């Protein structure tokens, strides 16, 4: 009898303790649920649309044709007739070199010419041997070439129409090594860019491009791909592309820093506001929170494509119709309850 009473007492005690423990757990869970914050967010339905595919490359403006004006032999400069920034036309005189060597060559040429004319008349009538006639003729021809070469290299002219972009000497200097002037034809202008090999199939000769230079940020110049290098640089994994740009007003100057925008067409993809994309802490991944039927936010890691203005192209990680969270997402966690406050 006593044993039964003790057993009943112990059983009641165990039930009481279990009840207290269970009640405590329920209270703790309720308190935790009560403390769990509900984030206020705005949402938007993910939709697919045509995305313009384009890339921006940088390069420097160059003249379409570049010519170095320099004599064939070292000479002293007597007179410079143009300077940097001057426009010149093809055939215009730009410099005169020391004429002392020219005077000597002219005197030698005149003397040899007269000797040949006399020998030639005698040779016609048998009064001169063929050997002597050939020697006099050779001397005359050599002196003629020497004189003409010096004449051509005493008064220097520009072979092209363009702008003088460099002058390396002053009057009285001895020309050696560097050209006296550099003349560039700047209409049209050229720009060289290096493009990733992954885009090789997209870049075609004749493609139209947009060009903007830092010096004229409000101006957009129209250009075309004029040459595509048929090989890849193994060190950089890029290929060179030449862009020709119409420059009728000659606003583009050699050396200007240029940005070239290439358009490759369109691609149908999901587009989301850039504020919906959040960087995943501790990695370079980007993610978007998607609203679930139970009112929670689920994290989706996404692959980004083209950025256009305030939007991103999403290549993977979302489906059309997904309800994405566009604001209030910086402090969210996966599975957190949210409250939609769309206006």
Secondary structure, DSSP 8 states (H G I E B T S, - for coil): -HHHHHHHHHHHHHHHHHHHHHHHHHHHHHHHHHHS--EEEEEEE-EEEEEEEEEEEEEEEEEEEEEEE--SS--BEEEE---TT-EE-TT-EEEEE--HHHHHHHHHHHHHHHHHHHHHHHHHTT-S-HHHHHHHHHHHHHHHHHHHHHHHTTEEE-SS-EEEEEE---TT-B--SS-SEEEEEEEEEEEEEEEEGGGTTT--TT-EEEEEETTEEEEEEEEEEEEE-SS-BTTTTEEEEEEEE--TT--S-TT-EEEEEEEEEEEEEEEEEGGG-EE-TTSS-EEEEEE-TTSBEEEEEEEEEEEETTEEEEEES--TT-EEEEES-TT--TT-BEEE---
